Amino acid sequence: MAEKEKKAKRRWGDRRDGRRVRAPGLQTIMCYLWPKRTDCEVYLNDKIDATELMEYLERRNAEHPEYKTTLFHAAVTGMARMVKERPLMNRFIQGYRLYERDEITISFVVKRRFADGAEESLMVLKPKDEDTLDSISQRIVGNVWETRKSEHATGGIDETLDTLAKLPRFLLLPIVRFIRILDFWGKNPKAITEGDPNYSTILTSNLGSIQCPSVYHHLNNYGTLSVMITIGTLHKEEILMPDGSKAIRDVVDIGATLDERIADGFYFARSLKLIKHVFAHPELLEKPIGEGSGFEY
């Protein structure tokens, strides 16, 4: 408890949503040379062998038919573990300074109906150290079900955006400019940032649910989001195995857009390897994310 309280203590220069980190010289200068997040995007695209994971999920769902655990639930749990073990992935740059969040937040968009013109709702998940695939899956299923019960916004950031959108342009423009200034200094009120995916550790999109491949998705200059991950459609593909043989395996494409100022490419590549390791060893999903995976890089 004392350790948590010490961690939560704020210092001069900290923000409500992150603690300031003294960056090395190169990172500090990069913040001034390229202050816009969209100017510092690195895009990674890879294929992940999901055969072991899908076999694991099939057994799991047969044992627990009351609710279905999906590839997306496992991917979100894997992302949470990755950020927990790779803390630089939980950093962001705003106002020319580098910060690290106190908590992990993973956000995604829920479409209320799979139909053209159907409204979307923003959802934010905050994994805790004790969370496993089971608890994260149940929370996602419950939150999505609650959202889809209504055809309209269910409060939070959705309701705030709907209210602002009704204002005339001559009022909306200065309000948005003022919000951008507050964003720069880290002074935006919680009513605006709470539930906004632009203030998440990771914004992910399950494109496989609409039979779409993983795509490049840009970052935004507004907010603190440094990592965007898209998950494509699960499909069969012939791949080369470690022993040199070829086999038809379950494969899923993944695309990640990252702010290169928070870490280097070597760190990003190792973080992706950890997600691949979780897919290849799905039993890790049963362990709390606060426990180490034991993965050796």
Buried (B, 14 or more C-beta within 10 A) or exposed (E): EEEEEEEEEEEEEBBEBBBBBEBEEEBBEBBEEBBEBEBBBBEBBBBBBBBBBBEBBEEBBEEEEEBEBBBBBBBBBBBBBBBBBBEBBBBBBBEEBBBBBBEBBBBBEBBBEEEEEEBEBBBBBBBBEEBBBBBBBEBBBEBBEEBBEEEEBBEBBBBBEEEBEEEEEEEEEEEEEEBEEBBBEBEBEEEBBBBBBBBBBBBBBBBBBEEBBBEEBEBBBBBBBBBBBBBBBBBEEEEEEEEEEEEEBBBBBBBBBBBBBBBEEEEBEBBBBBBBBBBBBBEBBEBBBBBEBEBEE
